[in-house]
């Protein structure tokens, strides 16, 4: 069962002592209209059961703002409300006509946040380190989500029936990266006037998925992690996940381009893929494709799956790769189960002790959480790569 904060009627909260300058909540209205300077103070829980129109200042908030209704609610106005914590329990969705920000957490109880998929200026914005909880196939962002200074942020995008999240694996100061998911055939998209023929490919050996695509915008390089499920039908383009890559419709070339992959995990029914670094604004849309084997057979040294217990007892405290001295010109990259990069080292020489060296990684300084991680070992001398998994235990 999803966690729920207590619901509070907006009128009860306002009458309890929250001072509003120029804001006029009137009983019987279908919307709460803010014209002035409105603020939610620390530890306050405020519940909206009606639409919100923000034409004033409503961006310096603490506490919790919840939206609760059996029908669809709407946030609109000339200004952009920014909440600290946000909760959604709207059976028919919370529709955004203006972008809305979250600084800490948004909790999905029931219903989607909906934005116009034809308008990239309207989105739910995650500020740095903000995150979503309880997003699933029935409750997510059906439209555009965005992140400011993204560093491992997982945007819970989807189409109303499935959660097809986008993880942003790069942290860039003062840059917004945004994206949305479309369960549409790129050859005949319903949302876009332009078509993206899957026969128009830079590399004729690459095959393109025709069941879905994502649109991602951003002006600086990022790496993305996307997921597939049974709806994606990746078995139609590949007989193994090792051949899966990210592909993008290049705006300048007007054709599909192979953007590669650094990680693919799962099986043909479900899994995740992490791309190489690329600039989103160079591509109109993105989807999954298949190409000849990405990870070549590895011959420089013996590699395997590994087990670690980094508790300083002298046993399995470090990731020790036997024969590492035979491949000194290497890169080791470790990802969590969501495909977020948690460790990267040029010239790895058996020093990983269970702690992340990536800024912003959860629990990095005190040690990564127990669980399964995936690694890529790249021998730059031969160009060969190996993918395996690493299990961390306490």
Secondary structure in CASP SS format (residue, H / E / C, confidence):
PFRMAT SS
TARGET T0000
AUTHOR 0000-0000-0000
METHOD secondary structure of the structure
MODEL  1
X C 1.00
X C 1.00
X C 1.00
X C 1.00
X C 1.00
X C 1.00
X C 1.00
X C 1.00
X E 1.00
X H 1.00
X H 1.00
X H 1.00
X H 1.00
X H 1.00
X H 1.00
X C 1.00
X C 1.00
X C 1.00
X C 1.00
X C 1.00
X E 1.00
X E 1.00
X E 1.00
X E 1.00
X C 1.00
X C 1.00
X C 1.00
X C 1.00
X C 1.00
X C 1.00
X E 1.00
X E 1.00
X E 1.00
X E 1.00
X E 1.00
X E 1.00
X E 1.00
X C 1.00
X C 1.00
X C 1.00
X C 1.00
X C 1.00
X C 1.00
X C 1.00
X E 1.00
X E 1.00
X E 1.00
X E 1.00
X C 1.00
X C 1.00
X E 1.00
X E 1.00
X E 1.00
X E 1.00
X C 1.00
X C 1.00
X E 1.00
X C 1.00
X C 1.00
X C 1.00
X C 1.00
X C 1.00
X C 1.00
X E 1.00
X E 1.00
X E 1.00
X E 1.00
X E 1.00
X E 1.00
X C 1.00
X C 1.00
X C 1.00
X E 1.00
X E 1.00
X E 1.00
X E 1.00
X C 1.00
X C 1.00
X C 1.00
X C 1.00
X C 1.00
X E 1.00
X E 1.00
X E 1.00
X E 1.00
X E 1.00
X E 1.00
X E 1.00
X E 1.00
X E 1.00
X C 1.00
X C 1.00
X C 1.00
X E 1.00
X E 1.00
X E 1.00
X C 1.00
X C 1.00
X C 1.00
X E 1.00
X E 1.00
X E 1.00
X E 1.00
X E 1.00
X E 1.00
X E 1.00
X E 1.00
X E 1.00
X E 1.00
X E 1.00
X C 1.00
X C 1.00
X E 1.00
X E 1.00
X E 1.00
X C 1.00
X C 1.00
X C 1.00
X C 1.00
X C 1.00
X C 1.00
X C 1.00
X C 1.00
X E 1.00
X E 1.00
X E 1.00
X C 1.00
X C 1.00
X C 1.00
X C 1.00
X E 1.00
X E 1.00
X E 1.00
X C 1.00
X C 1.00
X C 1.00
X C 1.00
X C 1.00
X C 1.00
X C 1.00
X E 1.00
X E 1.00
X C 1.00
X C 1.00
X E 1.00
X E 1.00
X E 1.00
X E 1.00
X C 1.00
X C 1.00
X C 1.00
X C 1.00
X E 1.00
X E 1.00
X E 1.00
X C 1.00
X E 1.00
X E 1.00
X C 1.00
X C 1.00
X C 1.00
X C 1.00
X E 1.00
X C 1.00
X C 1.00
X E 1.00
X E 1.00
X E 1.00
X C 1.00
X C 1.00
X C 1.00
X C 1.00
X C 1.00
X C 1.00
X C 1.00
X E 1.00
X E 1.00
X E 1.00
X E 1.00
X E 1.00
X E 1.00
X E 1.00
X C 1.00
X C 1.00
X C 1.00
X H 1.00
X H 1.00
X H 1.00
X C 1.00
X C 1.00
X C 1.00
X C 1.00
X C 1.00
X C 1.00
X C 1.00
X C 1.00
X C 1.00
X C 1.00
X C 1.00
X C 1.00
X E 1.00
X C 1.00
X C 1.00
X C 1.00
X C 1.00
X C 1.00
X E 1.00
X E 1.00
X C 1.00
X C 1.00
X C 1.00
X C 1.00
X E 1.00
X E 1.00
X E 1.00
X E 1.00
X E 1.00
X C 1.00
X C 1.00
X C 1.00
X E 1.00
X E 1.00
X C 1.00
X E 1.00
X E 1.00
X E 1.00
X E 1.00
X E 1.00
X C 1.00
X H 1.00
X H 1.00
X H 1.00
X C 1.00
X H 1.00
X H 1.00
X H 1.00
X C 1.00
X C 1.00
X C 1.00
X C 1.00
X H 1.00
X H 1.00
X H 1.00
X E 1.00
X E 1.00
X E 1.00
X E 1.00
X E 1.00
X E 1.00
X E 1.00
X C 1.00
X C 1.00
X C 1.00
X C 1.00
X E 1.00
X E 1.00
X E 1.00
X E 1.00
X E 1.00
X E 1.00
X C 1.00
X C 1.00
X E 1.00
X E 1.00
X E 1.00
X E 1.00
X C 1.00
X C 1.00
X C 1.00
X C 1.00
X E 1.00
X E 1.00
X E 1.00
X E 1.00
X C 1.00
X C 1.00
X C 1.00
X E 1.00
X E 1.00
X H 1.00
X H 1.00
X H 1.00
X E 1.00
X E 1.00
X E 1.00
X E 1.00
X E 1.00
X E 1.00
X E 1.00
X E 1.00
X C 1.00
X C 1.00
X C 1.00
X C 1.00
X C 1.00
X C 1.00
X C 1.00
X C 1.00
X C 1.00
X C 1.00
X C 1.00
X C 1.00
X C 1.00
X C 1.00
X C 1.00
X E 1.00
X E 1.00
X E 1.00
X C 1.00
X C 1.00
X C 1.00
X C 1.00
X C 1.00
X C 1.00
X C 1.00
X C 1.00
X C 1.00
X C 1.00
X C 1.00
X C 1.00
X C 1.00
X C 1.00
X C 1.00
X H 1.00
X H 1.00
X H 1.00
X H 1.00
X C 1.00
X C 1.00
X E 1.00
X E 1.00
X E 1.00
X E 1.00
X E 1.00
X E 1.00
X C 1.00
X C 1.00
X C 1.00
X C 1.00
X C 1.00
X E 1.00
X E 1.00
X E 1.00
X E 1.00
X E 1.00
X E 1.00
X C 1.00
X C 1.00
X C 1.00
X C 1.00
X C 1.00
X C 1.00
X C 1.00
X C 1.00
X C 1.00
X C 1.00
X C 1.00
X C 1.00
X C 1.00
X C 1.00
X C 1.00
X C 1.00
X C 1.00
X C 1.00
X C 1.00
X C 1.00
X C 1.00
X C 1.00
X C 1.00
X C 1.00
X E 1.00
X E 1.00
X E 1.00
X E 1.00
X E 1.00
X E 1.00
X E 1.00
X E 1.00
X E 1.00
X C 1.00
X C 1.00
X C 1.00
X C 1.00
X E 1.00
X E 1.00
X E 1.00
X E 1.00
X E 1.00
X E 1.00
X E 1.00
X E 1.00
X E 1.00
X C 1.00
X C 1.00
END
